Amino acid sequence: MLRQKNEAEKSRTILKEKVDNLNEPQTSQEVIDFASFLSGNLGSREIRQGCNQQTTEDIICFLKHFYNSSKPKNITTRALSILLYNDSKRLENLLFLCAPFFSRLQKALPSIHLEMPERSYPETTISGKLIFNFRNSGAPMINEAGIILNLPLESAELIESIKPINKKSGMKVLTIENKETFFALGGTQKFTSTARHLKSTDTGQSDIYENFMEYDCFLYTGGYPNRAAVRLIKILSASGFAFCHAGDLDPDGILILQNISSIAEKSVTPVKMDAAAFDKYRPWARSLDKSKLQQIKRIKEEIKAISEISGLLQRIEATGLGIEQEIIDYR
């Protein structure tokens, strides 16, 4: 403990000297502010976490690169690590070690905005006959065929609004928890012409398609929405879509609906997440362990008050069973 305290004091002293040397034209104020904060707040806790003198020097090296706009940004994390440290994994390790400290830093100095490099590429999938309007662009993207589109976060962040090609009131999006179900339902745009044909010929077979035609958009969440899905949920909400959700008939499935409602800041209508669906598919249900059942405590009262969810929770608590979305027929 004494050794860590001494090491922290030594590191702070060295950092204070570095702060004095950083006052040069090519060094940004953010780097100076960071080094100043580090020199005054580096303690035994950070030393125990591995944030030693060498670590802090390497982080300052990264920040000087990050805030120097004359240096290229289009570089992978590992290539940048080699450029800065001659070590392909050093930067990843540094950011992991210093994550708690960066969290403290951004609370203390909110003016410092750090977009840390990471080897994570969230993406989501959407379908529907939609018009995508982009920020700072006069040319929208029109998905006239209603095909399934895969959008990474980088593309999702450029979208300003989403509208159906055929403008109408009562726009609806169906968010879908699992991939297999999304591909079964999200591709149903191809069925709409068939449904209209069946309806016009009065064969009585169009009902199975009508269920899907009420939705203008289908969005895959992949369980709890990642950052790309979150971005599209917010855009769809701001664009005026009402939300429906189809997911697993278990506590986690309900919590995902709750999460979507929180992101959209709107109520979400459950689709086949009710007692009737549970009763129908109970023969194929799976047992839920204690930890999964305890997740019910995290469900908010306003979500429990939704009539479909209330009935579903009664079944789950009474039986200790849950039902996977993939076995449900939504037609």
C-alpha positions in Angstrom: 0.0 0.0 0.0 2.8 2.4 0.9 4.6 1.5 -2.3 1.5 2.3 -4.4 1.1 5.6 -2.5 4.7 6.5 -3.2 4.4 5.5 -6.9 1.3 7.6 -7.2 3.1 10.6 -5.7 6.0 10.2 -8.0 3.8 9.9 -11.1 1.9 13.1 -10.1 5.2 15.0 -9.8 6.3 13.8 -13.2 2.9 14.6 -14.7 3.1 18.2 -13.3 6.4 18.7 -15.0 4.8 17.4 -18.3 1.9 19.8 -17.9 4.4 22.7 -17.9 6.1 21.3 -21.0 2.8 20.8 -22.8 2.1 24.5 -23.1 3.2 24.7 -26.7 1.2 25.9 -29.7 0.6 22.4 -31.3 -0.8 20.9 -28.0 -4.6 21.3 -27.7 -6.2 22.7 -24.5 -8.0 19.3 -24.0 -4.7 17.5 -23.6 -3.4 20.1 -21.2 -6.6 19.9 -19.2 -6.5 16.1 -19.1 -2.8 16.0 -18.0 -3.6 18.6 -15.3 -6.5 16.6 -14.0 -4.4 13.4 -14.0 -1.6 15.1 -12.1 -3.9 16.2 -9.4 -6.1 13.1 -9.1 -3.9 10.1 -9.8 -3.9 8.0 -6.6 -3.3 4.6 -5.1 -6.5 3.3 -6.5 -5.4 4.0 -10.1 -2.0 2.5 -9.4 -3.7 -0.7 -8.2 -5.7 -0.8 -11.4 -2.5 -0.6 -13.4 -2.6 3.1 -14.3 1.1 3.7 -13.6 3.6 6.4 -14.8 4.2 4.6 -18.2 0.4 4.2 -18.7 -0.3 7.9 -18.2 2.6 8.9 -20.5 1.2 6.5 -23.2 -2.4 7.9 -22.7 -1.1 11.5 -23.1 0.7 10.3 -26.3 -2.7 9.0 -27.6 -4.6 12.2 -26.7 -2.0 14.4 -28.4 -2.6 12.3 -31.6 -6.4 12.3 -31.1 -6.7 16.1 -30.8 -4.2 16.9 -33.5 -6.5 17.3 -36.5 -3.6 17.4 -38.9 -3.1 13.6 -38.3 -5.2 11.1 -40.2 -8.2 9.6 -38.3 -9.0 6.8 -40.8 -6.9 4.1 -39.2 -7.8 0.9 -37.3 -7.2 0.7 -33.6 -4.4 -1.8 -33.9 -2.7 0.0 -36.7 -2.8 3.2 -34.6 -1.4 1.2 -31.6 1.6 0.2 -33.8 2.0 3.8 -35.0 2.1 5.2 -31.4 3.7 2.4 -29.4 5.1 -0.2 -31.8 2.7 -2.6 -30.1 -0.5 -3.8 -31.8 -2.5 -4.3 -28.6 -1.1 -1.6 -26.3 -3.8 1.0 -27.0 -6.6 -1.5 -26.3 -5.0 -2.4 -23.0 -4.5 1.3 -22.1 -8.1 2.2 -22.7 -9.3 -0.8 -20.7 -7.0 0.1 -17.7 -8.0 3.7 -17.7 -11.7 3.3 -18.4 -12.7 4.1 -14.7 -10.5 7.1 -14.7 -11.9 8.4 -18.0 -15.4 8.1 -16.5 -14.3 10.3 -13.5 -12.6 12.7 -15.9 -15.7 13.2 -18.1 -17.9 13.9 -15.0 -15.4 16.4 -13.7 -14.6 18.0 -17.1 -17.6 17.6 -19.3 -16.1 20.0 -21.9 -13.6 17.2 -22.8 -15.2 14.9 -25.3 -13.4 11.7 -25.9 -14.5 9.3 -28.7 -12.4 6.3 -27.7 -11.4 3.9 -30.5 -12.9 0.5 -30.1 -13.0 -2.7 -32.0 -16.8 -2.8 -32.0 -19.0 -2.2 -35.0 -22.7 -2.2 -34.0 -25.2 -2.6 -36.8 -28.9 -3.3 -37.2 -31.4 -4.4 -39.8 -34.5 -2.6 -41.1 -37.0 -3.2 -43.8 -40.0 -1.4 -45.3 -41.0 0.8 -48.2 -39.3 3.8 -46.7 -37.6 7.1 -47.4 -34.5 7.8 -45.5 -33.6 11.5 -45.2 -30.0 12.3 -44.3 -28.5 15.2 -42.4 -26.7 17.8 -44.6 -27.8 16.0 -47.8 -30.5 16.9 -50.3 -30.7 13.4 -51.8 -32.8 10.9 -49.8 -32.4 7.1 -50.0 -35.7 5.5 -51.2 -36.2 1.8 -50.5 -38.9 1.4 -53.1 -38.8 -2.4 -53.0 -39.0 -2.6 -49.2 -36.0 -4.9 -49.1 -34.1 -5.7 -45.9 -31.2 -3.2 -45.3 -28.3 -3.7 -42.9 -27.1 -0.4 -41.4 -24.0 0.1 -39.3 -23.9 2.8 -36.6 -21.9 5.0 -38.9 -24.7 5.1 -41.5 -27.5 5.2 -38.9 -26.0 8.4 -37.4 -26.3 10.2 -40.7 -30.1 9.6 -40.9 -32.3 12.5 -39.9 -35.8 11.1 -40.5 -37.6 8.1 -41.9 -41.0 8.2 -43.6 -43.1 5.6 -45.5 -43.0 6.1 -49.3 -46.8 6.3 -49.3 -47.4 9.0 -46.7 -50.2 8.3 -44.3 -51.2 8.9 -40.7 -50.8 6.1 -38.2 -47.3 5.0 -39.2 -46.3 1.9 -37.3 -43.0 0.1 -36.7 -42.7 -3.5 -35.4 -39.5 -4.1 -33.5 -38.5 -7.7 -33.4 -36.2 -9.3 -30.8 -34.7 -12.3 -32.6 -33.1 -12.6 -36.0 -34.9 -15.7 -37.3 -38.3 -14.0 -36.6 -37.2 -10.7 -38.1 -36.3 -12.4 -41.4 -39.6 -14.3 -41.4 -41.6 -11.1 -40.8 -39.3 -8.3 -42.1 -39.3 -9.7 -45.6 -43.1 -9.6 -45.8 -43.1 -6.5 -48.0 -42.9 -9.0 -50.9 -46.3 -10.4 -49.7 -48.2 -7.1 -50.0 -48.9 -7.4 -53.7 -50.0 -11.1 -53.2 -52.3 -10.0 -50.4 -53.9 -7.4 -52.5 -54.4 -10.0 -55.3 -55.9 -12.5 -52.9 -58.2 -9.8 -51.6 -59.3 -8.7 -55.1 -60.1 -12.3 -56.1 -61.9 -12.8 -52.8 -60.4 -16.1 -52.1 -60.5 -15.6 -48.4 -56.8 -16.4 -48.1 -55.5 -12.9 -47.6 -55.9 -12.8 -43.8 -52.4 -14.3 -43.2 -50.9 -11.3 -45.1 -53.1 -8.6 -43.7 -51.4 -9.0 -40.3 -48.1 -7.7 -41.7 -49.5 -5.0 -44.0 -50.4 -2.8 -41.0 -46.7 -2.2 -40.4 -44.8 0.3 -42.4 -41.4 -0.7 -41.0 -39.7 -3.7 -39.3 -36.6 -3.2 -37.1 -34.4 -6.0 -35.7 -33.2 -5.3 -32.2 -31.0 -8.3 -31.6 -32.2 -8.7 -28.0 -31.4 -5.4 -26.1 -30.8 -2.8 -28.8 -27.2 -1.9 -29.6 -26.2 1.6 -30.4 -27.2 1.3 -34.1 -30.6 0.0 -33.2 -31.0 2.7 -30.5 -30.2 5.4 -33.1 -32.9 4.1 -35.5 -35.5 3.7 -32.6 -34.9 7.4 -31.7 -35.2 8.5 -35.4 -38.4 6.5 -35.9 -39.9 7.9 -32.8 -39.0 11.5 -33.8 -40.4 10.8 -37.3 -43.8 10.0 -35.8 -44.0 6.2 -35.8 -46.0 4.3 -33.2 -44.2 1.3 -31.8 -45.2 -2.4 -31.5 -42.9 -5.1 -30.3 -42.6 -8.9 -30.7 -40.2 -10.8 -28.5 -39.7 -13.8 -26.2 -42.4 -14.6 -23.7 -40.2 -14.4 -20.6 -38.9 -11.6 -18.2 -36.0 -10.7 -20.5 -38.4 -10.3 -23.5 -40.6 -8.0 -21.4 -37.5 -6.0 -20.3 -36.5 -5.5 -23.9 -39.9 -4.1 -24.7 -39.4 -1.8 -21.6 -36.0 -0.7 -22.9 -37.4 0.1 -26.3 -40.2 2.1 -24.7 -37.6 4.1 -22.7 -35.5 4.8 -25.8 -38.5 5.8 -27.9 -40.1 7.7 -25.0 -43.4 6.2 -26.2 -45.6 3.4 -25.1 -45.0 0.1 -27.0 -47.8 -2.3 -27.9 -46.9 -6.0 -27.3 -47.6 -8.3 -30.3 -48.4 -11.9 -29.3 -46.8 -11.3 -25.9 -49.9 -12.2 -23.8 -51.6 -15.0 -21.9 -53.3 -16.4 -25.0 -50.0 -16.9 -26.9 -48.4 -18.4 -23.7 -51.2 -20.9 -23.4 -51.0 -21.9 -27.0 -47.3 -22.5 -27.0 -46.9 -23.8 -23.4 -46.3 -27.4 -24.5 -43.0 -26.2 -26.1 -42.0 -23.9 -23.2 -38.7 -24.0 -21.4 -38.0 -23.8 -17.7 -36.7 -20.6 -16.3 -34.0 -20.7 -13.6 -34.3 -18.5 -10.5 -32.0 -15.8 -11.8 -34.2 -15.3 -14.9 -37.4 -15.2 -12.8 -35.8 -12.6 -10.5 -35.6 -10.3 -13.5 -39.3 -9.7 -13.1 -38.3 -7.3 -10.2 -36.8 -5.0 -12.8 -40.0 -4.6 -14.8 -41.6 -1.2 -14.1 -45.1 -0.9 -12.9 -46.3 1.0 -16.0 -45.1 -2.0 -18.1 -46.7 -4.5 -15.8 -50.0 -2.5 -16.2 -50.2 -3.2 -19.9 -53.0 -5.7 -20.1 -51.2 -8.2 -22.4 -48.0 -8.0 -20.2 -50.0 -8.4 -17.0 -51.6 -11.6 -18.2 -48.3 -12.9 -19.5 -46.5 -12.3 -16.2 -49.2 -14.1 -14.3 -48.6 -17.2 -16.5 -44.8 -16.9 -16.2 -44.9 -16.6 -12.4 -47.4 -19.4 -12.0 -45.5 -21.9 -14.1 -41.8 -20.8 -14.0 -41.8 -21.2 -17.8 -40.8 -19.0 -20.8 -41.4 -19.3 -24.5 -38.9 -18.5 -27.2 -40.1 -16.1 -29.9 -38.9 -18.3 -32.8 -41.6 -20.9 -32.2 -44.4 -18.4 -32.5 -46.5 -18.2 -35.7 -47.4 -14.5 -36.2 -49.6 -15.0 -39.2 
